């Protein structure tokens, strides 16, 4: 039986108060949030542990909990998904309350001064750390990572149990033997400066210098500086740093660092090398953001009590549409196979994007393309076609549909403008009724003469035949 991943650190109660806002308060220039709904979730080390458990891993959370109402709420939420080994938290449970409207935070209120002070931790905590297959220390500066007994137990772990340390500027230096340190850019800068290093600048170069400094100062082989949308830079003392780039993922990134650290720790527990662990961490963090991040987790816990956190293809598209409509903008959409992207596609997409404030591309699935084009198509699978399209600056999001026509998708998308090429002039589009039923309009745009995937494939086959 595989030993569990043990997450050690400070737990907070995060609460999102989510509502709508369309007016300002009459006695102050602040928004009025109406129809507010409370969505609580574990934060800090609790979020990291929950994300690891949601990935199907056996997890034990070692933390300090107060016997107050927020502490009891945290324990109840966590114990549905993982084992909790807790000792006493002195003071009130730390709570962070975010007031949100329209996908944005309006204000944040912090309460609770609780700290984990030195003292007995009990046999359950001792056994949990001693039996770990791997450990993630998620330090949020509230004392769990500073606790003498906890640090002593961590220091006694064998080399076969890798330790990942996710630091905090107000937290503690890692114990000896840590395999991977995972600060973000700001944390790396503050930790390096606190250690007396004068490392100025921004970007990859500065991140690399800070990562190497922290590795030398703390005797850690691997330091992965997370860079948000840029991914993570791993400095492992072997020469040039390794960059694990992130997949495009728009939206709230709250909790992405916890997702990265939890996934990297899980990969190391499975025997992965540092580069593979950091790559997996970036992939999972990107998926987490794409799925809606911590705000989506709060909604899931409120609705179902479970933490699914599996991103669905096309969720970015709905986020883009919602943001555009909220701002009073125009939603433009177009569709097609986009099997081999060529200049004709690019021209159409550029023209379409100028018609509104966002462009959503509806992409035929592989099965849908085969039904339309025959068994030899598509040349490029749907996941790759979407990836190429979303890399274009004119495309805000792409979403795959499996039907013969995009009608069911357009029923949900409801674009203000539906764009097709001029080759459809005089034809009655099957989706026309759906588009117009919701107040949308269909626009035909000119095509670049002689550009098509069929022509490209025919030319390639002719060239190959002549060469043979």
Beta strands, then each sheet from edge to edge (+ up, - down):
strand 1: 5-9
strand 2: 11-20
strand 3: 34-44
strand 4: 59-65
strand 5: 83-88
strand 6: 95-101
strand 7: 104-111
strand 8: 134-138
strand 9: 163-166
strand 10: 180-181
strand 11: 222-226
strand 12: 232-235
strand 13: 242-244
strand 14: 331-336
strand 15: 358-364
strand 16: 397-401
strand 17: 417-421
strand 18: 441-445
sheet 1: 5+ 4+ 1+ 8+ 9+ 10+ 11+ 12- 13+
sheet 2: 3+ 2- 6- 7+
sheet 3: 16+ 15+ 14+ 17+ 18+
end
